[in-house]
Amino acid sequence: MKDAVGLTTQRLTLRRFTHDDLPTIRRLNSDAAVMRYLGGVQPPQKNDEMFNNRILKYYDEHPGLGVWATIERATGECVGFHLLNYILSGGDIQVGYRLFPQHWGKGYATEMSIALLRYGYEQLQLAVITANAHRENRASIHVLEKCGLQRKEDRVIDHPGYANIGAVAWFERPSNEWLREFSA
């Protein structure tokens, strides 16, 4: 598998974003509930920059990694996105997600994050995958724990994109430990 395109779970599948998906990203990143723990609602210019640099260009610049549209298989609806990419501050690779509120509480974040962790450890042979969440975001912290990641000491991520967030709950897990726990 060249990247996570087509990665499928019981209810979800991933596909690459295209230029036609910009309105979806703008809608997702302008939702106050979605962005509550992510530094606040993003203006259109910042959305466009993120979309072009962190999503579209990223596929070619970092083969195997990216941000993919998460599609509900039963309806074909884009429910948000999942990612496996370098954290903004540098060398750590993170798993993450952002879903529209109407799709919260359905287990989608956990379901596809576990599939991405398996892909990262097995296909990409990553030694460690990390994740982070706002320390007050109990729902995301719970998802990361259910995914088998282990909470470590909170840390401040040294990047302007995290300036409004402060210290985050930091998670990680070595591949051998995760694969032993989540062997198929």
N, C-alpha and C positions, 0 to 999 in steps of 0.2 A: 504494500500500500504506500504510494508516494506521499500522500498526506491523509488527513482524516476525512476527506471527501468520501461520502458514502458510508461512513461509520454509522452503523444502525443498531438500535436497541429495539426492544419490544414495541415502543410507541414513538420513537424519534429517529431522525436521520440528520446527518450534517451535509451541507453543501457550501461551496464557496459563495461569498458575496459577489455581486456584480455591480456595475455602475447604477443599474436600475434599483438597487436596494438602498440608495442613499436616503430616500424619504423614510424608510423603515428605521434606519439608524437615528435619524433626526428625531423621529417620534419617540423612540426608546429613550434617548438621552435627554429629551426635554420633559420627560415624565417625572414630576417631583417625587413620587413614591419610589420609583426605580432608582433615582439618583440621590436619595436621602443620605445614604452612607458612602457615596462615591464622589463627594466634593461638590455636589449641587448640580442643578440643571445646566447643561452645556449650551452656549450660544451656537447658532448655525455655523459660523466660521470655524469654531473649534471642532464641531462635529465633522465638518468637511475635511479638516486637516487630519483628524483621527482616522476617518474613513479611508482617505487616500494613502496615508503613510503607515498606519498601524494595521490596516486590513488589506487593501488591494495590493500595494507594493510589497507587503510583507510576505505574501505567498512565494514570490520569486526570490526575495532576499534571504529567506530562512526556510529552505525546503523542509517539509514535514511539519512545520509549525504554522500557527495562524489563529485567526478568529473566524469561525464558521457560523453560518446561519443555522439555527436549530429548527428543524421542520417537524411538525406533528404529522406523522405518517397517515393517520386516518383522514385528516382534512387538507393536508398540504399547506397549512398555515405556518408562517414564521412566528415562533413563540418567543424569539429572542436570539441570543447567541451563546456559544461555548467557545472557550479558547484554551490553547496550549501554546504559550509563547514566552519570550524573555520578559521578565518584569522590567519596568521602565528604567530601573536604576542599574541594570547590568546583567551579570552572568547567571542568575537563577532563572530556571524555567518554572512557570506557574501554570496551574490549571485554574479556570475560572468560568464565570457565566454571568449573564444578565438577561432576565426574562421580564416580559410584560406582566403587570400585576394580575391580570385575569388567569395567568398560568402558574401563579404561585400556589404552593400547597398541594401540588399534584405529584410531587416526587421527580419532576423533570430535571431539576438541577442535579440531584443525586444520581439519577439514572444515567445521564450522559456524561457526567463527570467521572463516574467509575469506568465507563467505556473509554474515555480519553486517557485516564490513568493507565489502564491496561495497554492501550495503543502506545503511549509514551514509554512505558517500561519494556514492553515486548517488541514492538516494531522499531522504535527509535533507539532502544537500548539505553535509555536515560538512567543514570545512577540514582538520582534524587529528583523528585518533583515537589515543588512548594505551592503554597496558596496563602492568601491573606484576606482578612476581612476586618471591617471596622469593629472595634472592640465592643460596641453597643449593638451590633447586628447579630442578635441571637439566632435568627433563622439561618443565616449563612454559616455561622460558626457550627451550628448543628449539622448542616449539610456536609461540611468539610470533615467533621468527626465521623459521620455515617459513611463517608467515602474512604475511611481508613487512614486519613492523614492524622498526624499527631501534633498537638499544639505545643509549641516551644515558647521561649520567652518573647514577649511583645517587642516589636522593633519599629523604629522610625525608618522609613524608606527615603533615602536621600535623592529625591527627584522632585522638581517643581509640580509634577502631576499629583503628588501626594501631599503638597504643602498644606492644603485645607483639611487634611484628615488627621494628621498627627500619628502617634504610634498605632500600629495595627496588630491584631491578633495574627501571629505567624504560625504556619503549619508546614510540615514537610514529612517525608518518609522515604527511606532508602528502598530501592526496587526489590531487593531480596526479601525484606520484611513484608512489604505490601503484597508481593506475589505469593508469598507463603500463606498469608491470611486470605487472599482473594483468588486462590488457584481455582481454575474452572473445573 
